[in-house]
Amino acid sequence: MPNNAAGFYFEELSIGQVAESWRTITESDLLLFGAASGDLNPMHFDEEFATTTRFGERIAHGMLTASHVSALIGMRLPGPGSVYLSQNLVFKRPVKIGATVKTRVEITKLDAENGYVTLSTSCSIAGKAVLSGEAQVMVAKRVV
């Protein structure tokens, strides 16, 4: 756990450090994410429409799943005080309502000069990847 209110300091991080979380996707998650983002695509909200698509049923927003990565980075590793610089994402499978998503971030690179941390990012359901990517965040250095 971070030992300061702002999360880990850069000097406390190491390559290979990992954080994971699990969250079950609910109807409320879709409603709240749709309201907050403005993404009211019928793929997420209209069962009749969704049955006509390749997925055959409603699915969660891809960016809702990606937001689990943001939460893990912002709250656990590196934690509060870290600032997103970039994120790339590859969506591999749909996420269905009721699915439990495992989110994982792992530090793969540390740039001491700039205080930048690179993390591999992934989400999976029952061991199958639904999202993969890489993030770069800025982390505060300890003031000496």
VENKA-V766069 format. One record per helix or strand of 2 or more residues. SS is the DSSP state (H for helix, E for strand). FROM is the first residue (numbers start at 1). LEN is the number of residues. If there is no record, write none. Layout:
SS:FROM:LEN + SS:FROM:LEN
This chain:
H:10:3 + E:18:7 + H:27:11 + H:42:4 + H:47:4 + H:62:14 + E:83:9 + E:100:12 + E:116:10 + E:128:11
